[in-house]
Amino acid sequence: MATLLPPPKRQKVYHGVPEPEPEPVRASPHIVVQFVSEEDGQPLAPAVNLPANVSREGLEALVNKLNTKDDEPVPFSFHVALPTDPNAAPGAPTRIVISKSLEEDVLSHSSQNFTPEDVFVVYCSPQAVFRVRPATRCSSTLSGHASPILCASFSPTGNLLATGSGDCNARLWDLFTELPSHTLSGHKGWVLCVEWEALERKLATGGHDGQVRLWEPKTGKPLGDAMKGHSKWVTSLAWEPIHLNAANPRLASSSKDGTVKGRPLHTLKDHAHWVTTLTLNTDFVLRTGPFDHTSKKPKSDEEAQAWALARYNALVSQTGELLISGSDDHTLFLWSLFPSRTSSTDASADASERGGKLKPVSRLTGHQRQISHVAFSPDGRWAASAAWDNSVRLWDGKTGKFVATLRGHVAAVYRLAWSADSRLLVSASKDSTLKIWDLKTYKIKTDLPGHTDEVYCVDFVADKVVSGGRDKVVKIWKN
């Protein structure tokens, strides 16, 4: 019987165009890599053999695993030094920064011929060069206010603390001595918000009397008369960023009368109920301006503006400026306000703006009751939200994706604050406690009981936490 051969395989045709032949998969070469510290040139671990196409994130994870001295992952930047070339033009680059992989950033763009025996020396620079220690004890209980404390805010340098109360006064506290500094009297109603100018030269307060007042922090004296214009109470204040105006920043105020004394850029209308809280991923750098963990102080307004601009640009160069809004409708929305600033957010630009109206990038759902507060971490990597359902939720700061629920409070959570290194989160609750959360295990790291009633406000600076509430006292917590 004759053998029947199968018919020849027909070539697939799509709309009259033959299917392209698949490109052969090219194996990535293996190379020997020596990780060294950029600071002193010392090896961080023995040399390792690995594929050249390992991503920058993979290199970071590997260094953290090999360098066992650190118990927590540290973000690194990597570069390879170029050989000294006496014929190089002045100002020519001396290093190649690894942004994608060694293969893509170094091998593909180098004129040198490398062999498998060559050792690539990769310089590693830690990006988080400081760590905040979690508070574990109450170091001071400061009395002075005659009514519940409604708001509290550290100054940008962390040297001073301002609080506002239902006794119609704001107060300043010296954090070196942990003693009262000045009483700011003038409001004729509850002081609902306090906001520091980012160079710490002025303090603004807003109250139930609809007035905004400015104060000189060193003397506690008022700067001019009260600013009157709102017909109802003032709910929040915001200073013009130092990187835009260091010499004479302006002040914006919002009110229960439905107005904001400032120029509107966008109207965001997707929530179904009252919007109760807003946060920008740039809040921390806008609030602290030129001041960072190094404690350096600018010598002039020009230097302050340059430092503040560098900190701001370093943050927004990754994802642009993002905003999260929280509402009584139990939801939050993530918005990309200026998506055209960076290429990484160009893809979301079309989704964010349709028909001339700004649309949210994502809707954050999961809370069972109204949102009381939302806050971005200083590095913009995370966002945390607090709600009346007794929980705190953690979200990815770039995409808005849900990460974890932090449970432990037994009553509504009113307020949140991040540590400057973005590793710790503290929450204040109606249950009279504060809790510091471990963001690796999503469990309570430290429980801080001590208040005798509801805790309305909390703030975090360096390794200090401050809190205030219905029991009329300010508590300072330390490690």
C-alpha positions, 0 to 999 in steps of 0.5 A: 500500500502506498504511503500517503504524505501529508499535504504541505503546510499552508502559510497563514495569511492575514488580510492578504499579508503572509504571517511574519517568520518568528525571530529566533530567541537570542540567549543572553550572555553570562557575565561576572559582576562585582558589586562595590560600594560607590562610597569607598569602593569596597566589595559588597559581596563576592563576584557573581556570574549572572545573565547580562539581561537581568533587570535593574530591579533584579540587580537591586534585589540581588544586592539586598540579598547578598548584602546581609547587613541590612535587614530591610531592602534598600533602593540602590542606583547602579553605574559602571565607570568608563575607562579613562580616555585621554582623548575624550572631549571635556565634559564627556561622560565618565560613567554609564548609569544602569537604568534597564540592564547591563546588556541594554545599557552597557554591552549594546552601547560599548565599542569594547569587545568583552569576554566571559572572563571580564569582570564588570565592576558595578558601583552601588549607591544606596538611595535611602541613606537614613532610617527613622526609628519607630516611636515606642514611648511617650516622652512628654505630655504637654498641657495648655489648651483648654479644649480638644486639640483639632490640628497639629503640624511640625515645622519643616525643620522639625524644630517647632510644633504648631497646634490648633484647638477649640479654645480659639487659640493656636500654640507653638511648642519647642521640640528641643525642650519639649515645652510651650513656646507661644500662645497665638490668640486672635481667632474668635472660634475654633482653630481648625487648621495650621500650616507652615510656610516651607522656610519656617518664616511664617505660620498660617492659621484658619478658624471657625470664624472664617478668618485666616491669620499669619504669625511670626514663629520666633515671637508668636506675634501676628503679622498684620490683621486677620484676612477676612473674605470667607463667609463660613469657616476655613477648612484648609490652608496651603502655601505656594511652593518654595520652588516657585516663589521663595521670597514671598509665597502666596497662601490659598485657603478653602472654606465651608462656603464652597470657595477657594481663594486661588485660581482653579485649574481643574474641576474633578467631579467623579465622586458621588458625595462630599470630598473629605480629603486630598493628597498629592504625591508631592505633599512632603517635598512641597511642605518641607521645601529645601529641608531634608534629612541632612539638616542643611540650611539654605543661605539665601532665597535663591539657594532655597528655591534651587534646592526645593526645585531639585527635590520636587523634580526628582520626585515628579520625574518618575510619575508626574504629579498625582492626586488622590481624593477621598470621599464620604461615598466610601471611595477614592480616586487617583488623578494624574493632573499633568500627565504630559510632564513625563513619558512614563505617564503618557499612556495614561494621558488619553485615559485621564482626559477625555473630551476636555474633562479630566478623568481619574486614572483609577478608582480605589474601592474597599472601604466600607464607610466614609474616608477620613484621611488619605496621605501619600508616602514621601517617596510617592511609592505608597498611599494610605487611607483611613476610614470610619470602618476602623481600618487603614488601607495601603495602595500602590502610589503609582497605579492605585492598586490595592496592596493590603488592609491594616487592621487593629483599631477598634473604632474610626481611624481619623488621621495618618502620618508617614515617616520621612523615609516612607518606611513607617506609617502611624494612625490616630483613632477614635479608640484613643490609641496611635498605632505604628504599622510594619509595612513588610508584614502589614501588622502593628509594629508598635501600639501607643496607648496613653491618650484618655480620649479620641485622638484627632491629629498626628504628625511625624518628623525625624523620629518623633511623633506628636498627637493631640485630641479630645483629652486636651493634651499634646503627647510627644512620642520617641524611640 
